[in-house]
Amino acid sequence: MTQTQAQSPPPSSSGPSPLLQVRDLHVEFHTRDGVADAVNGVSFGVEAGETLAVLGESGSGKSVTAQAVMGILDIPPGRITGGEILFEGRDLLKTPAEERRRIRGARMAMIFQDALSSLNPVLSVGYQLGEMFRVHRGTSRKESRIKAVELMERVRIPAARARANDYPHQFSGGMRQRIMIAMALALEPQLIIADEPTTALDVTVQAQVMGLLADLQREYRMGLILITHDLGVVADVADRIAVMYAGRIVETAPVGELYRAPAHPYTKGLLDSIPRLDQKGQQLNAIKGLPPSLLRIPSGCSFHPRCPVARAVCRADEPPLYEVGTGRASACHFWKELLDGQ
Amino acid sequence: MGRYVIRRLLQMIPVFIGTTFLIFVMVYAVGDPVNAMFGDRAPDPATAAQLRAEFNLDKPVWQQYLLYMAHIFTGDFGNAFNGQPVTELMRTAFPITLRLAIIAIVFEVVVGIALGVITGLRRGRPVDSSVLMMTLVVISVPTFVTGTLAQYLLGVKWGWIQPAVSPAAPVGELLLPGLVLALLSLAYVTRLTRTSISENARADYVRTAVAKGLPRSRVTGRHLLRNSLIPVVTFLGTDVGNLMAGALVTERIFNIQGVGFQLWQGIVRQNSPTVVGFVTILVIVFLLANLIVDLLYAVLDPRIRYA
């Protein structure tokens, strides 16, 4: 049994220094009820042109991780208590604020979940798109307007020239999310973080927007971190998956392998809870219980109170990320049994 | 938009008639202006009757009102009982009060919004708490106290300014009265801006602006402030009317011969044409200010459309 420490980079990113390398990231929130451990030693890497899906329930720490990488965490109440965020080989946590600001939006960009509330209601979309060029490139007002229209055309918004003067509320949900995507793509960043980009959309529009994002990512060879709780979205577009639980990565694997044979009981539970067409009428196998409060994360393996295969050791010892195959890791003491049992 | 403005203007007509009629009735019902003209002595009945006829005071109130309104629309606000045309009083009084109101509005906008932004972004910190305390003090102390105190300290004791404003009322002499007049609304503007800023600071679009890599000043100035000022502008608009009329106390303290001063004189001397004339103009100012605020609303927030 090969064993790697949780702090060390995950096995998949052993190549020449990847685009983004997060090492042993710790984030806590100071709340009225105490300190919430939102992220507890998360490590992962993303290479250029790669799509990493970060999967997890609400409160698993996926959005907080993304915000820490972007540098838009609310501090306070949030606090980064440890770890490294290496972007193109440079530790962002040691980078001065002003330099980080120049990286934000230009070399790494973020797409948010709810485009209606994430776009400024009182500024036209043309202005908000053009602002990227004006602030980062010093482009003139007129020229940035032209670039904004180009961007809108690139994300396939019909009648872009006329619509650049419209305000966010005048667009449909799908079109608004395209504008968010256009804004993130504006300066052709190396890395895009998409935080549940399709959750607020209709199912048919979801597929279009996801397809567009995947196309553009291929075209520009960007690294993409796709944060989601929707296993359906992940399967089509992601190269690799990291499953998060209670502020930790509990399993990482290439997409196909993870779907075929999950090496962590939590991942297995998630996969079993997807409704399947061929099992119509059967009850869904939901994971029992609720995710733990981040104020009181269970001892040992944080999943043990809900785990169907938990034993005494799970309550006492926190499992490290075991290397369970090429480019695969699982934080379960009994990963071997799980894999053998499939 | 055009239709909305027309509808609003039409709606003003009944409001205008209602308010002016009420004022008219109240002013003429309170006492006998002819008796008041003669002070303690009883007027000679013949002279009194002649004066009553001259000012149409012998007719029923509704007739007097109609006659008055008919005159107003020809630009004739009648004569004060001392024979001076009311329009002449207005010509000297309104520019002075307007100057005073503009000074007050500038104080409210510049100081009030600045304090609101600073405290809104630092909620719960010492700056916030102390400014909040100060606004509470300002709100609880009436204008005649702050005004008299400022006049005494700055004007009389230390002699930094003229304690009374000269009849021409140049801008320099109106600065302190303007600040005194602004204080109460300034406190409200501060609190309103503070609440609005700290609410909007947590909004998703502000997070987006930060994620775009915009400088802090641009995030606050262009994205946060623009959204937060919508309720503040509403308040300021309605306050324009208040400042024009509510300068009564301030103008008395500093002896500024503006609208408030003339109104007060008119009331004390039961000079009905003056009172009704000035109030009529103030009603129009109020109505127009409210209309402008509503239109400004649509300019500031594109989600609001008037049809």
Interface residues (C-beta under 8 A of the other chain):
Chain A: M70 I72 R101 R102 I103 R104 G105 A106 A109 M110 F112 D114 S117 S118 L119 N120 P121 V122 L123 S124 E131 M132 V135 H136 Y167 H169 M183
Chain B: A203 D204 Y205 R207 T208 A209 V210 A211 K212 G213 L214 P215 R218 R222 H223 R226 N227 L300 D301 P302 R303
